[in-house]
């Protein structure tokens, strides 16, 4: 365990360089990620590259919550384990799976790590932000940590998004596309009720998305 954190810091740096090579990446608001201690980051979900862009753009390593079927990919499982991804499965498919995932999230937060979730629960089918699903409440009820809203723009239209067909089912069309990642002010969950928190965070992510869209508009 002693080597895990240094390795993840090195991986974060490598991922950031890779993302800067793949995209014209603009990252703003990195200062909103606490320099130390636990935090939860929530972001809109545009493409299968989101986790890499967020992981590289964050000043600290992120522990991602992701779908169990993707985590179990025979080619990528080793990578997900290395970066500390937390798999989650529906109760219908695997009784007790949600409880186990929440316990792992809680353990990570109590160890002072930063955990990342996509509250929409799926890739956007149309490029728009969709209502946040329940689940955030269950996390902050266990651990009342700062929640940092974030937003991505520029990845809709890539081959890893659902633009013009299923993600990963078409050939790449763009290289070095402009991509913007914005982090917003941390939110204290104790300042709002459970439902109000989810709605407020969704509103904050939507506003950050508007600002991120402006970052990638071609200058006249």
GUROFI-887762 format. One line per 10 residues: for each residue z, x, y of C-alpha. Coordinates in steps of 0.05 Angstrom, whole numbers, plus 32768, in hexadecimal, padded with zeros to 4 digits. Layout:
BEGIN
Z X Y; ...
END
This chain:
BEGIN
8000 8000 8000; 800D 803B 802E; 7FC3 804E 802E; 7FA9 8007 8036; 7FB2 8000 8081; 7F92 8044 8093; 7F57 8034 8066; 7F4E 7FF0 8086; 7F50 8010 80CB; 7F19 8040 80B6
7EF0 8008 8099; 7EF8 7FE0 80D9; 7EDB 801A 8100; 7EA1 8022 80D0; 7E92 7FD7 80D1; 7E92 7FD8 811D; 7E5F 8010 811E; 7E34 7FEB 80EB; 7E36 7FAB 8114; 7E23 7FD2 8153
7DE6 7FEC 812E; 7DD2 7FA8 8113; 7DDE 7F81 8154; 7DE3 7F8B 819E; 7E2C 7F79 8199; 7E56 7F64 81D5; 7EA1 7F5E 81C8; 7ECF 7F43 81FE; 7F1A 7F33 81FE; 7F2F 7F65 81CA
7F6F 7F6D 81F2; 7F84 7F27 81DD; 7F90 7F3F 8196; 7FDA 7F54 8195; 7FE0 7FA0 818F; 8014 7F97 8159; 8035 7F5F 8132; 8017 7F22 8110; 7FE1 7EF5 812C; 7FB0 7EC1 8114
7F67 7EC2 812C; 7F3B 7E84 812A; 7EF0 7E84 8136; 7EB2 7E5A 812E; 7E89 7E68 80EF; 7E3F 7E76 80F9; 7E27 7EA5 80C3; 7E3B 7ED0 8087; 7E3F 7F0B 80B7; 7E77 7EED 80E1
7EAF 7F0F 80BB; 7E8E 7F54 80C4; 7E82 7F49 810E; 7ECA 7F31 8119; 7EE6 7F67 80EC; 7EC2 7F9D 8113; 7ECE 7F7E 8157; 7F19 7F76 814E; 7F44 7FB1 8165; 7F6E 7FA6 8126
7F5A 7F9A 80DD; 7F55 7F50 80CC; 7F68 7F2E 808B; 7F34 7EF7 807F; 7F40 7EB5 805D; 7F01 7EA5 8035; 7EE7 7E76 7FFF; 7EFA 7E8A 7FB8; 7EB2 7E85 7F9D; 7E9A 7EB7 7FD1
7ED6 7EE4 7FC4; 7EC5 7EE4 7F7A; 7E7F 7EFE 7F85; 7E74 7F33 7F50; 7E51 7F61 7F82; 7E82 7F5A 7FBC; 7EC6 7F4B 7F9E; 7EDA 7F95 7FA2; 7ECA 7F96 7FEC; 7EF0 7F56 7FFB
7F2C 7F72 7FD6; 7F27 7FB4 7FFC; 7F28 7F92 8041; 7F60 7F63 802C; 7F3A 7F21 802C; 7F65 7EE5 8017; 7F40 7EB4 7FE9; 7F4C 7E6A 7FEF; 7F38 7E32 7FC0; 7F3F 7DE6 7FC4
7F78 7DC4 7FA0; 7F46 7D99 7F7C; 7F24 7DD5 7F5B; 7F63 7DFE 7F50; 7FA7 7DDC 7F55; 7FD8 7E0A 7F79; 7FA1 7E35 7F97; 7FAD 7E1E 7FDF; 7FF7 7E2C 7FD9; 7FE9 7E72 7FBE
7FB8 7E80 7FF7; 7FEA 7E69 802B; 8020 7E95 800D; 7FF1 7ED1 8011; 7FE0 7EC1 805A; 802A 7EBA 8069; 803A 7EFC 8047; 8004 7F1F 8070; 801E 7F02 80B1; 8065 7F15 80A0
804E 7F5C 8095; 8033 7F5C 80DC; 7FE9 7F55 80CB; 7FB2 7F2E 80ED; 7F93 7EF5 80C5; 7F50 7ED5 80D4; 7F3B 7E8E 80C2; 7EFD 7E64 80CF; 7F1B 7E1F 80DD; 7ED8 7DFA 80D5
7EDC 7E0C 808B; 7E92 7E19 8083; 7E55 7E37 80A5; 7E3A 7E0C 80DD; 7DFC 7DE6 80C5; 7DDF 7DDD 810B; 7DFA 7E15 8137; 7E30 7DE9 8156; 7E7B 7DED 814E; 7E95 7DB7 8120
7EDB 7D99 811F; 7F12 7DC7 8106; 7F2E 7DB2 80C3; 7F77 7DAC 80B0; 7F96 7DEC 8098; 7FA9 7E10 80D8; 7FE7 7DE4 80DB; 7FFD 7DFA 8096; 7FF9 7E43 80AA; 801E 7E3E 80EC
8053 7E10 80CE; 8065 7E4A 80A1; 805E 7E81 80D5; 805D 7E71 811F; 8032 7EAD 8135; 8002 7EB4 8170; 7FBF 7E94 8164; 7F83 7EB7 8184; 7F44 7E8C 818E; 7F01 7EB0 8187
7EB8 7E9D 818B; 7E76 7EBA 8173; 7E31 7EB0 8191; 7DED 7ECC 817E; 7DF1 7EC8 8132; 7DD3 7E82 812D; 7D8B 7E8E 811A; 7D99 7ECA 80EE; 7D87 7ECB 80A4; 7DD2 7EC8 8094
7DDA 7E85 80B8; 7DC2 7E40 80A3; 7D8C 7E41 80D9; 7D49 7E29 80BD; 7D63 7E25 8076; 7D9D 7E3D 804C; 7DBE 7E7E 805F; 7DA6 7EBC 8038; 7D6A 7E95 801D; 7D38 7EB0 8050
7D1F 7EF3 8069; 7D41 7F14 80A6; 7D19 7F07 80E5; 7D42 7F2B 811A; 7D5F 7F70 8123; 7D8E 7F86 815A; 7D97 7F3F 8172; 7DCA 7F35 81AA; 7E0D 7F1D 818E; 7E4C 7F0D 81B6
7E93 7F09 819D; 7ECA 7EF0 81CC; 7F15 7EEE 81C0; 7F40 7EBF 81EA; 7F88 7EBC 8201; 7FBB 7EB6 81C8; 7FD8 7E71 81BE; 8021 7E65 81AD; 8023 7E2F 8177; 8069 7E19 818C
804C 7E00 81CE; 8024 7DC8 81AC; 802A 7D97 8172; 8004 7DA3 8131; 7FC8 7D76 813F; 7FC8 7D89 8189; 7FC5 7DD3 8175; 7F88 7DC9 814A; 7F64 7DA2 8180; 7F78 7DD3 81B6
7F60 7E0F 818E; 7F1E 7DEC 8180; 7F17 7DE0 81CB; 7F26 7E29 81DA; 7EF3 7E42 81A7; 7EBE 7E13 81C4; 7ECB 7E2E 820A; 7EC7 7E76 81F1; 7E86 7E65 81CE; 7E68 7E4D 8210
7E7D 7E90 822F; 7E62 7EB7 81F4; 7E20 7E93 81F9; 7E1A 7EAB 8241; 7E24 7EF3 822A; 7DE4 7EF1 8203; 7DB7 7ECC 8234; 7D7F 7EFC 8249; 7D89 7F15 8290; 7D52 7F03 82C1
END
